[in-house]
């Protein structure tokens, strides 16, 4: 009896150990205009109401929530492990966040929410989901975005949270940088200001404790090679150029390979980025590091499934979005989500 029991016990322990050692996924997703159906008189959300031009109602809202449930669960299904941290943009309020994590396929993850209402005129914000069994939250803060010389400019906050993963200190930031309305060059100074502000926050964190792992994510409305990301945020795209205290953007190589998270004018962009501090690249191998997905040559990942892609028409091959103009498409988002792996 003992000869049979010991091998079985060994296998069970091995399985348990393997499960515990799974890498942690960190995800960012611009979910594209996730509004509830209620008119909030404090913000400009009228178009996303039953009486608005988009005829946004409960059936369409529930379809959107169901779509997001599918995407997040399929990301979890890659390795049968729910993401440890998910950053989101273009969500209206805490209520819509609660509806996502309450869905049948996501509720087992027991996600918690970090969210603050921002001063953006349409009321869209950024937020975090996190698994409390993996990320031990110690604090969070919404940092008001500051544009030098433009005290009147209201945009999304920079949302921060900090804590530990496997007893190692982590600091997360998520933001949705100002858009390219008015043209890329004309609006570039806005994104450069936010990039510089986020870099300043990262530098302060690393100065206080160089062992802290910093993860910066969001819809930057610029590519990894644009000035706002490469210079203001200072995210380098080549590992060999990294020095202590630097930031690394794993999506530069993917952009050069012609990959993208959104398309415009038949060209692909990677506006959705997850940037990490140098100590997640060159740190001690016994500590948590940025690692590649199995079989991937890239440090970053884009989640793109057939059901998330427009199959016909003018936008064939693009992300299948919720609306084109005021015409309901029943899709997911005009962006694909991105994710990275952190592990030992």
C-alpha positions in Angstrom: 0.0 0.0 0.0 2.8 2.4 0.9 4.6 1.8 -2.4 1.5 2.9 -4.3 0.7 5.9 -2.0 4.1 7.6 -2.2 4.3 8.0 -6.0 0.7 9.3 -6.0 1.6 11.8 -3.3 4.7 12.9 -5.2 2.6 13.5 -8.4 0.0 15.5 -6.4 2.7 17.6 -4.8 4.3 18.2 -8.2 0.9 19.3 -9.7 0.3 21.6 -6.8 3.8 23.1 -7.1 3.4 23.6 -10.9 0.1 25.4 -10.3 1.6 27.7 -7.7 4.5 28.6 -10.1 2.3 29.7 -13.0 3.4 33.1 -14.2 1.1 36.1 -13.5 -0.6 37.8 -16.4 -1.0 41.5 -16.4 -3.6 42.8 -18.9 -4.6 46.2 -20.3 -7.8 46.7 -22.4 -9.4 49.8 -23.8 -13.0 48.5 -23.7 -14.4 51.3 -25.8 -17.2 53.5 -24.4 -18.5 51.2 -21.6 -21.4 53.4 -20.4 -24.3 52.4 -18.3 -27.8 53.4 -19.7 -28.5 56.1 -17.1 -28.2 59.7 -17.9 -25.7 61.4 -15.5 -26.4 65.1 -15.5 -22.8 65.8 -14.3 -21.2 64.5 -17.5 -21.8 64.4 -21.3 -23.1 60.9 -21.6 -26.4 61.6 -23.3 -25.6 59.7 -26.5 -25.2 56.5 -24.5 -28.7 56.5 -23.2 -32.0 54.9 -24.5 -33.1 58.4 -25.8 -29.7 59.3 -27.2 -28.5 59.0 -30.8 -27.0 55.6 -30.2 -30.2 54.2 -28.6 -28.1 52.6 -25.9 -30.3 50.3 -23.9 -30.2 47.4 -21.5 -30.0 44.7 -24.3 -27.0 46.4 -25.9 -25.4 47.0 -22.6 -25.8 43.4 -21.5 -24.4 42.3 -24.9 -21.3 44.4 -24.3 -20.8 43.0 -20.7 -21.2 39.5 -22.1 -18.6 40.2 -24.8 -16.1 41.5 -22.2 -16.7 38.5 -20.1 -15.8 36.3 -23.0 -12.6 38.2 -23.8 -11.3 38.2 -20.2 -12.2 34.6 -19.6 -10.5 33.5 -22.9 -7.4 35.4 -21.8 -7.6 33.5 -18.5 -8.0 30.2 -20.4 -4.7 30.6 -22.2 -3.0 28.9 -19.2 -6.0 28.3 -17.0 -5.0 31.2 -14.8 -7.0 34.4 -14.3 -4.9 37.6 -14.8 -3.5 39.0 -11.6 -4.0 42.6 -12.6 -6.2 44.1 -15.4 -6.1 47.8 -16.3 -9.1 49.2 -18.2 -9.9 52.5 -19.9 -13.1 54.0 -21.3 -15.4 52.9 -18.4 -18.0 55.3 -17.1 -18.2 54.3 -13.4 -17.8 51.7 -10.7 -21.2 50.2 -11.5 -20.1 48.9 -14.9 -16.9 47.5 -13.4 -19.0 45.6 -10.8 -21.1 44.2 -13.6 -18.1 42.8 -15.4 -16.6 41.0 -12.4 -19.9 39.6 -11.3 -20.4 37.6 -14.6 -20.5 33.9 -14.2 -17.1 33.2 -15.8 -15.2 35.9 -14.0 -16.7 35.8 -10.5 -14.4 32.8 -9.5 -11.4 35.1 -9.7 -12.8 37.2 -6.9 -11.6 40.4 -8.4 -11.4 43.7 -6.5 -11.7 47.1 -8.0 -9.6 50.3 -7.8 -11.5 53.2 -9.4 -12.0 57.0 -9.0 -14.2 59.3 -11.0 -12.1 61.6 -13.1 -12.8 65.1 -14.4 -13.0 64.0 -18.0 -16.1 65.8 -19.6 -17.7 62.6 -20.9 -17.2 60.8 -17.6 -15.0 58.0 -18.9 -12.3 56.8 -16.5 -9.5 54.3 -16.0 -9.6 51.5 -13.5 -8.0 48.3 -12.2 -9.2 44.8 -11.4 -6.9 42.8 -9.2 -6.9 39.4 -7.6 -6.4 39.8 -3.9 -4.9 36.3 -3.6 -2.0 37.4 -5.8 -1.6 41.1 -5.5 -1.7 42.3 -1.9 -3.0 45.9 -2.2 -1.4 48.4 0.2 -2.7 51.6 -1.2 -4.1 53.5 -4.3 -4.4 57.1 -5.5 -5.8 59.0 -8.5 -3.2 61.6 -9.6 -4.7 64.6 -11.4 -3.2 64.9 -14.9 -1.4 68.3 -15.3 -0.8 70.0 -18.6 1.6 72.9 -18.2 0.0 76.1 -19.4 -3.4 74.5 -19.7 -5.1 74.6 -16.3 -8.5 74.4 -18.1 -7.7 71.0 -19.8 -9.6 68.2 -18.2 -8.7 64.6 -18.9 -8.5 61.2 -17.3 -6.5 60.8 -14.1 -3.4 58.7 -13.7 -4.6 55.9 -11.5 -1.9 54.3 -9.2 -1.9 51.4 -6.8 0.8 49.6 -4.9 1.4 46.5 -2.9 3.2 43.2 -3.2 3.2 40.1 -5.4 4.9 37.1 -3.8 6.3 39.5 -1.2 8.0 41.7 -3.8 7.0 45.4 -4.0 5.0 46.5 -7.1 3.7 49.8 -8.2 1.1 50.0 -11.0 -0.1 52.9 -13.1 -2.8 53.1 -15.7 -3.8 56.1 -17.9 -5.6 57.0 -21.0 -3.6 59.8 -22.7 -5.2 62.7 -24.6 -6.4 61.8 -28.1 -5.1 62.9 -31.5 -8.1 65.1 -32.1 -6.9 68.1 -34.1 -4.0 66.1 -35.6 -1.1 64.1 -34.2 1.4 66.9 -34.2 -1.0 69.6 -33.0 -2.0 67.5 -30.0 1.4 65.9 -29.3 2.3 68.3 -26.4 -0.7 66.9 -24.4 0.5 63.3 -24.5 4.1 64.4 -23.9 3.0 66.2 -20.7 1.2 63.1 -19.4 4.2 60.8 -20.4 6.6 63.1 -18.5 4.3 63.1 -15.5 4.1 59.3 -15.4 7.9 59.1 -15.7 8.2 61.5 -12.8 6.0 59.3 -10.7 8.0 56.2 -11.7 11.3 57.9 -10.9 10.0 59.0 -7.4 8.9 55.4 -6.6 12.2 53.9 -7.7 14.2 56.6 -5.9 12.4 55.7 -2.7 12.9 52.0 -3.2 14.9 50.8 -6.2 13.6 47.2 -5.6 10.0 48.2 -6.5 8.8 46.8 -9.7 7.0 49.5 -11.7 4.4 48.6 -14.4 2.9 51.4 -16.5 0.0 50.7 -18.8 -2.7 52.4 -20.8 -4.0 53.7 -24.1 -1.3 56.2 -24.9 -2.8 57.3 -28.2 0.8 57.1 -29.6 3.0 54.2 -30.7 6.1 53.0 -28.7 8.4 54.9 -31.2 6.5 58.2 -30.8 8.1 61.0 -28.8 5.6 61.0 -26.0 6.4 57.3 -25.3 10.0 57.0 -26.3 11.2 60.4 -24.9 8.7 61.9 -22.4 7.9 58.5 -20.7 11.4 57.4 -21.7 10.4 53.8 -22.4 13.2 52.1 -24.3 12.5 49.4 -26.9 15.8 47.5 -26.8 16.9 45.6 -23.7 20.6 46.1 -24.4 20.0 49.9 -23.9 18.6 49.5 -20.4 20.3 51.0 -17.4 19.1 50.9 -13.7 16.0 53.0 -13.3 15.0 52.9 -17.0 11.7 51.8 -18.4 11.3 49.1 -21.1 8.5 48.9 -23.7 8.1 45.3 -25.0 5.8 46.4 -27.8 8.4 48.2 -29.9 9.5 45.1 -31.7 5.9 44.1 -32.3 5.1 47.5 -33.9 8.2 47.1 -36.2 6.9 43.7 -37.2 3.7 45.3 -38.4 1.5 44.1 -35.6 -1.1 46.3 -33.9 -3.9 46.8 -31.4 -6.0 49.1 -33.5 -6.1 50.2 -37.2 -6.7 53.5 -38.9 -6.4 54.2 -42.6 -5.2 50.7 -43.4 -2.3 51.1 -41.0 -1.8 49.3 -37.7 -0.8 51.1 -34.5 0.1 50.0 -31.0 -1.4 52.6 -28.7 -2.0 50.1 -26.0 1.2 49.6 -24.1 2.4 47.9 -20.9 5.8 49.3 -19.9 8.0 47.8 -17.1 10.9 49.0 -15.0 14.4 47.8 -15.8 14.5 45.6 -12.7 11.8 43.4 -14.2 14.2 42.7 -17.1 17.6 42.6 -15.6 16.9 41.8 -12.0 17.8 38.8 -9.9 16.5 35.6 -11.6 15.2 34.4 -8.2 12.8 37.4 -8.3 9.8 38.0 -10.5 10.8 38.9 -14.0 9.2 39.8 -17.4 9.0 36.5 -19.2 7.9 35.4 -22.7 4.9 33.4 -23.4 5.6 29.8 -24.5 6.8 29.8 -28.1 6.7 33.6 -28.5 9.7 35.7 -29.7 8.2 38.8 -28.2 8.1 40.0 -24.6 4.7 41.5 -25.1 1.5 39.9 -26.3 -1.6 41.1 -28.2 -4.8 39.1 -27.6 -6.6 38.8 -31.0 -9.2 36.1 -31.7 -11.3 35.5 -34.8 -14.6 36.6 -33.1 -13.0 40.0 -32.2 -12.3 40.8 -35.8 -14.5 42.5 -38.4 -15.2 40.0 -41.1 -16.5 42.2 -44.0 -17.0 45.8 -45.2 -14.9 48.9 -45.0 -13.3 47.8 -41.7 -12.6 44.2 -42.6 -9.7 42.9 -40.5 -10.0 45.6 -37.9 -11.2 45.1 -34.3 -14.9 44.4 -34.2 -16.2 47.5 -32.4 -19.4 48.2 -30.6 -20.6 51.0 -32.9 -19.6 52.3 -36.3 -20.9 55.8 -36.1 -24.4 55.3 -34.6 -24.8 51.8 -36.1 -24.7 49.1 -33.4 -22.3 46.3 -34.4 -22.5 44.2 -31.3 -18.8 44.0 -31.1 -16.1 44.1 -28.5 -13.9 47.2 -28.8 -12.0 49.2 -31.4 -8.8 48.0 -29.6 -7.3 44.6 -29.0 -6.2 43.9 -25.4 -2.5 43.5 -24.5 -0.8 41.4 -21.8 2.5 40.4 -20.4 3.8 37.6 -18.2 5.6 38.1 -14.9 7.2 35.1 -13.3 10.3 33.3 -12.1 
